[in-house]
Every structure is written in C-alpha cells, then in structure tokens.
Amino acid sequence: MNHSTPLKMAPEEFEGGTAIACVILGLAFLVGAPGNLLVIWTILRHVKQRSHTVVLILHLAAADLLVLITLPVWIYSLAQSWVFGEATCKAMVYVINACMYSSVFLITLMSVERFVAVRYPFASAGWRRKKALNKVLLALWTVAFLFSIPVIPTQVVEEEDGEAHCLYREYSSDNQELVCLLLETLVGYILPFTILVVCYGCLCSRITQMTFKSKRKSTVLIASVVVVFAICWTPHHIGNFLSFAILATKHSFHDVSDNLESVRSTMAFIAGALVFISSTVNPILYMFAARSFRSSLRDTGIQKLFRHISSTSPGEGNREVSFVSKRHSNQTHSSQCVSEPKDQMDILIKMCEKNPS
C-alpha cells in the first residue's frame, strides 16, 4: 500500500501545483541557504566565547542547511522527473527526516536550557562547567538518525504517467504504517512540544519580571523560534493524525476514508511547503532581533546578537549571576556565598568587586 508523505506535492494531485511548489522551494533555497550559512559563519568566525544557547543555534542552522541544500534536486524532480535512482531517493529523505528530528530535539533542548537558566541559574552554570553539552549533542544527533531508519525500507520511487517520482512510502502492512506514524508523531511532535509548553508556561511570569532587558530579549527570541517551528510543522503532523483516521476507517467506512484521504492530499501541498520554510525562517528572526545591535558595517548586528546571547546565558559573564543576586537581600547574598560551591562563589566575588553595593 502507498502512503503519501507531507513532503509530497504530486503534480497529478494539484492543478498547477508543480509550478507553485517550485517557486516556493526556490525562494526557500535562495533565502534560507545563504541565511543559515551566514549564521554558521558568524558564530564560528566572530563568536569566540559560545554559550550553550549559541552552540545549539549553530547546530540548528547546520540541520536546516542540510535540508535546504537538497532543494535543487527536489525542484528538478518536480519540474521533470526523478532521475537520480532509488538509493538517492532513500538517502535524501532519510537525511531530511533525521534533520527534522534533530531540529525539534535542538529546539526542545534550547528551551529546557533557557528554563533552567532562568529558574535555576546556579545549577545551569555548574552544568556548563562539566562540559556535558558535546556529549548531549552527539547523543541527540545519533538518536535523530536512528529514529529515521524506518524511512530507508519504506521510501520508494514509483512511476506515474511514465514519470518517476520520489514521493511515496510503501508499507508491508497497516501495522507497519501505524508504528512508523506513531514513532514520528510521538517522538517528533507530541513529547517535545509538551515539554516546550511546560517550559514556557513556567517562564511566562518570569520573562516580564526579568531585571535585565537584554536577557528578556534572548528568551523571547528563543520562544519565537519555538513558535515558528510549531506553526511550520503542525500541518505535517495533522496529516499524520489524518493517516491514523484513514487506517481506522478504511475497512468499515470507505466513504469517510476516501474523504479523509482527499483532505490529506490537499493538505500535503501546504504542509510540504511549510516543512522547507521552517528551515528558512530562523535566520530571518535573527536578523530582526539583531537590528538594535548594529553599530557599524564592520561589526554587524547579528555578530553582536550572538555575543549578547552568550553573555546573558548561564555561566557567561556576571549578568546572569547579577540577575539572581538582586532577588536576594544582602544577608541572603552573604549566606549564599558560604553555601555555594567554590566555582559559584568565585563568580559572586567577581560580581561583588565589579558592582559594589
């Protein structure tokens, strides 16, 4: 049985859809690829002291770039036909799926890190000193590629009207399709976004109470990345929910199943475009956020933005510690200097020297 994925925008299903799809994908490539390259180059070249947040932004830009560099091949295959063989088809869809998982994992980790930084800043500073981020990122990318393995046996190239298309997944049974859909929906959407909602639900009141406006800007920027990602990927997973409904009704309610299949096929056009747009939008968000940081042509706003994020992230500079310490009285501050570990006490001492009361 064949199952249309959200990345599919089959020409026979949409009158004139091919031309529109090619224009959308072309614009996504022209804007997104240079934008993500700029983010990667700026961080690697100009941000020497990188906080956890900036490192996660770097990896997110790399994941988005991996998706976007496949667009010329997709544009050609939509306008003509798939001429690159089934192995290439499987490999490209596998990479896109792995980047999908890695992106949602990175955004979730970024949000959890921001939550910990605001609510438990000393714990987050200590975590940074353990140099655990590299191990976490290695595990994250490994898990993302492992969860994408089901794509390899199911993605196929099929011919329609004499033209081959890398647009279909073929499952050996309904159970196999159900397991693959559940894996993608639970791991790639429901669980991560549940964590995101909890984190930002707990942070809503804290964001307005933050002492430093710059730190509030960093948190709002990350929240905007989360919102855009949710908007762009929700149609994809709505398509998965429709697939669940089709599997449940196709044997008993054929008319209902056919109607749902029609809706899913129509949604696939919008969802497919949004999937690639999601990899394009983040650099635009950074550019908007960086406008207030630009002071000269040589020192661009986006460079200062990432330096600023590093300076207001856990374990970087004394702004983070200042934010926490101002919430306590002088007596509480003194007792904390005694009770905290030596590395945290050193931070407080430096802060006290620079900001004497």
C-alpha positions in Angstrom: 0.0 0.0 0.0 1.2 3.5 -0.7 1.1 6.3 1.8 1.7 10.0 0.8 4.1 11.8 3.0 3.8 15.5 3.8 6.8 16.2 1.7 4.9 15.1 -1.4 3.4 17.6 -3.7 2.5 15.3 -6.5 1.6 17.2 -9.7 -1.3 15.0 -10.6 -3.0 15.9 -7.3 -2.7 19.7 -7.7 -3.6 21.6 -10.9 -0.7 23.9 -11.4 0.7 22.8 -8.1 4.1 21.9 -9.6 4.9 25.5 -10.7 3.8 26.9 -7.3 5.8 24.3 -5.4 8.9 25.0 -7.5 8.6 28.8 -6.8 8.1 28.3 -3.1 11.0 25.8 -2.8 13.2 28.1 -5.0 12.6 31.1 -2.7 13.2 28.9 0.4 16.6 27.9 -1.0 17.6 31.4 -2.1 16.7 32.9 1.3 17.4 30.0 3.6 20.7 28.6 2.4 22.6 31.9 2.5 20.9 32.9 5.7 21.9 29.7 7.6 25.4 29.9 6.1 25.7 33.4 7.4 24.6 32.2 10.9 27.1 29.4 10.9 30.0 31.6 9.6 29.2 34.4 12.1 29.2 32.1 15.1 32.4 30.2 14.0 34.3 33.3 12.9 33.2 36.0 15.3 31.8 34.4 18.5 34.8 33.1 20.4 33.1 32.5 23.8 30.0 30.5 22.9 27.3 29.8 25.4 25.1 26.7 25.3 22.4 28.6 23.5 24.7 29.8 20.7 26.1 26.3 20.2 22.6 25.0 19.9 21.7 27.7 17.4 24.8 26.7 15.4 23.7 23.1 15.3 20.1 24.1 14.4 21.4 26.2 11.5 23.5 23.2 10.3 20.4 20.9 10.4 18.4 23.5 8.4 21.2 23.9 5.9 21.3 20.1 5.3 17.6 20.2 4.5 17.9 23.2 2.2 20.8 22.0 0.1 18.5 19.2 -1.2 16.0 21.7 -2.6 17.6 22.0 -6.1 17.2 18.2 -6.6 13.6 18.3 -5.4 12.8 21.3 -7.7 14.2 19.5 -10.7 12.4 16.3 -9.9 9.1 18.1 -9.5 9.6 20.0 -12.8 10.8 16.9 -14.7 11.0 13.5 -13.0 13.2 11.6 -10.6 16.3 10.5 -12.4 18.7 10.0 -9.5 17.8 6.4 -8.6 16.0 4.9 -5.6 19.1 4.8 -3.4 19.5 8.6 -3.7 15.8 9.0 -3.0 16.1 7.0 0.2 19.2 8.8 1.3 17.8 12.3 0.8 14.5 11.6 2.5 16.5 9.8 5.3 18.6 13.0 5.8 15.6 15.2 5.8 13.8 13.1 8.4 17.0 13.0 10.6 17.2 16.8 10.4 13.6 17.0 11.3 14.2 15.0 14.5 17.4 16.9 15.3 15.7 20.3 14.8 12.9 19.5 17.2 15.3 18.0 19.7 17.6 21.0 19.5 14.8 23.5 19.9 13.5 21.4 22.9 17.0 21.3 24.5 17.4 25.1 23.8 14.1 25.8 25.6 14.9 23.5 28.5 18.3 25.2 28.9 16.6 28.6 28.9 14.1 27.4 31.5 16.9 26.1 33.8 18.9 29.3 33.2 16.1 31.4 34.4 14.7 29.3 37.2 17.9 27.5 38.4 20.8 29.7 37.2 23.5 28.3 39.5 22.6 24.7 38.5 22.9 25.7 34.8 26.3 27.4 35.4 27.6 24.2 37.1 26.3 22.1 34.2 28.2 24.2 31.8 31.4 23.7 33.6 31.0 19.9 33.3 31.4 20.3 29.5 28.4 17.9 29.1 27.0 19.7 26.0 29.2 17.9 23.4 28.1 14.5 24.7 24.4 15.6 24.7 24.7 16.8 21.1 26.4 13.6 20.0 23.6 11.6 21.6 21.0 13.9 20.1 22.2 13.5 16.5 22.7 9.8 16.9 19.1 9.4 18.2 17.8 11.5 15.3 19.5 9.3 12.7 18.3 6.2 14.5 14.7 7.2 14.6 14.9 8.0 10.8 15.9 4.4 9.9 12.2 3.3 9.1 12.4 5.7 6.1 15.0 3.5 4.4 12.9 0.4 3.7 9.6 2.3 3.1 10.6 5.2 0.8 10.3 4.1 -2.8 10.4 5.6 -6.3 7.2 5.0 -8.4 6.1 5.9 -11.8 3.0 7.9 -12.6 2.1 8.5 -16.3 5.6 7.4 -17.3 7.4 9.7 -14.9 9.3 8.5 -11.8 8.8 10.3 -8.5 10.5 10.0 -5.1 7.2 10.8 -3.4 5.8 7.6 -1.9 6.3 5.3 1.1 5.3 1.7 0.7 4.4 -0.3 3.8 4.1 -4.1 4.1 1.1 -3.9 6.4 -1.2 -1.5 8.2 0.7 -2.3 11.5 4.0 -1.2 10.0 2.5 2.1 8.8 0.9 2.6 12.2 4.1 2.1 14.1 6.0 4.4 11.8 3.4 7.1 12.1 3.3 6.7 15.9 7.0 7.0 16.2 7.2 10.1 14.1 4.2 11.8 15.8 5.1 11.0 19.4 8.9 11.5 19.3 8.9 14.3 16.7 5.9 16.3 17.9 3.8 15.4 21.0 6.5 14.7 23.5 8.8 17.6 22.5 6.0 20.2 22.3 4.6 19.0 25.6 8.0 19.8 27.2 8.1 23.2 25.3 4.6 24.2 26.6 5.6 23.3 30.2 8.9 25.2 30.0 7.4 28.4 28.6 4.3 28.1 30.7 6.5 28.2 33.7 8.6 31.1 32.2 5.8 33.4 31.2 5.6 35.2 34.5 9.4 35.2 34.9 10.0 36.8 31.5 8.2 40.0 32.4 9.9 40.2 35.8 13.5 39.8 34.5 15.8 42.6 35.7 17.9 42.7 32.5 16.0 43.7 29.4 18.8 42.0 27.3 18.2 38.7 28.9 14.5 39.0 28.3 15.2 39.7 24.6 17.2 36.4 24.4 14.4 34.4 26.0 11.8 36.0 23.7 13.9 35.3 20.6 14.2 31.6 21.5 10.4 31.5 22.2 9.8 32.9 18.7 11.9 30.2 17.2 9.8 27.7 19.0 6.5 29.3 17.8 7.6 29.4 14.2 8.7 25.8 14.3 5.4 24.8 15.8 3.5 26.7 13.1 5.5 25.2 10.3 5.4 21.6 11.4 1.9 21.3 12.8 0.3 20.7 9.4 2.8 17.9 8.8 1.6 16.2 11.9 -2.1 16.9 11.3 -1.5 14.9 8.2 -0.3 12.1 10.4 -3.4 12.3 12.5 -5.5 12.1 9.4 -3.5 9.0 8.4 -4.4 7.4 11.7 -8.1 8.2 11.0 -7.8 6.7 7.5 -6.3 3.5 8.9 -9.1 3.2 11.4 -11.9 3.8 8.9 -10.8 2.4 5.6 -12.2 -1.1 6.2 -15.5 -0.1 7.8 -16.3 3.4 6.4 -15.0 3.6 2.9 -16.6 7.0 2.1 -15.2 8.6 5.2 -11.8 7.2 4.5 -11.9 8.5 0.9 -12.9 11.9 2.1 -10.1 12.0 4.6 -7.6 10.9 2.0 -8.7 13.7 -0.2 -8.2 16.2 2.6 -4.8 14.8 3.5 -3.7 15.0 -0.2 -4.8 18.6 -0.4 -3.0 19.5 2.9 0.2 17.8 1.7 0.8 20.8 -0.6 0.7 23.3 2.2 2.5 21.1 4.7 5.2 20.3 2.2 6.0 23.9 1.6 6.0 24.8 5.3 8.4 22.0 6.1 11.1 23.7 4.0 10.0 27.2 5.0 10.7 26.2 8.6 14.4 25.8 7.7 14.4 29.2 6.2 12.7 31.4 8.8 15.2 31.2 11.7 17.9 33.4 10.1 15.2 36.0 9.3 14.2 36.0 13.0 17.9 36.5 14.0 18.2 39.4 11.5 15.1 41.2 13.0 16.4 40.6 16.5 19.8 41.9 15.6 18.6 45.3 14.2 19.0 47.0 17.6 22.6 45.7 17.9 24.1 47.0 14.7 26.5 49.8 15.3 28.7 49.7 12.2 29.1 48.0 8.9 32.2 46.1 10.2 30.6 44.9 13.4 27.2 43.6 12.2 24.1 43.3 14.4 24.0 39.6 14.1 27.5 39.3 15.5 26.6 41.4 18.5 23.3 39.4 18.9 25.1 36.1 19.3 27.7 37.7 21.6 24.9 39.1 23.6 23.2 35.7 23.9 26.4 34.2 25.1 26.8 37.0 27.7 23.3 36.5 29.1 23.4 32.7 29.1 24.3 30.6 32.1 27.9 30.6 33.1 28.9 33.5 30.8 29.9 36.8 32.4 28.3 38.2 35.6 24.9 39.4 34.2 23.3 36.1 34.9 24.5 36.0 38.5 23.6 39.6 39.0 20.0 38.9 38.0 19.8 36.2 40.6 21.6 38.0 43.4 19.4 41.1 43.0 16.5 39.0 44.1 18.0 38.4 47.5 18.8 40.7 50.4 22.4 41.4 51.4 22.1 38.8 54.3 20.9 36.1 51.9 23.6 37.0 49.5 26.3 36.5 52.2 25.0 33.2 53.3 24.8 32.0 49.7 28.5 32.9 49.2 29.3 30.4 52.0 26.9 27.6 50.9 27.6 27.6 47.2 30.5 25.5 45.7 33.8 27.2 45.2 33.4 27.9 41.5 30.0 29.6 42.0 31.4 31.6 45.0 34.2 32.9 42.7 31.6 34.2 40.3 29.8 36.1 43.1 33.0 37.5 44.4 33.9 38.9 40.9 30.4 40.3 40.7 30.7 42.0 44.0 34.0 43.5 43.1 32.6 45.0 39.9 29.3 46.0 41.4 30.0 47.1 45.0 26.8 47.8 46.9 
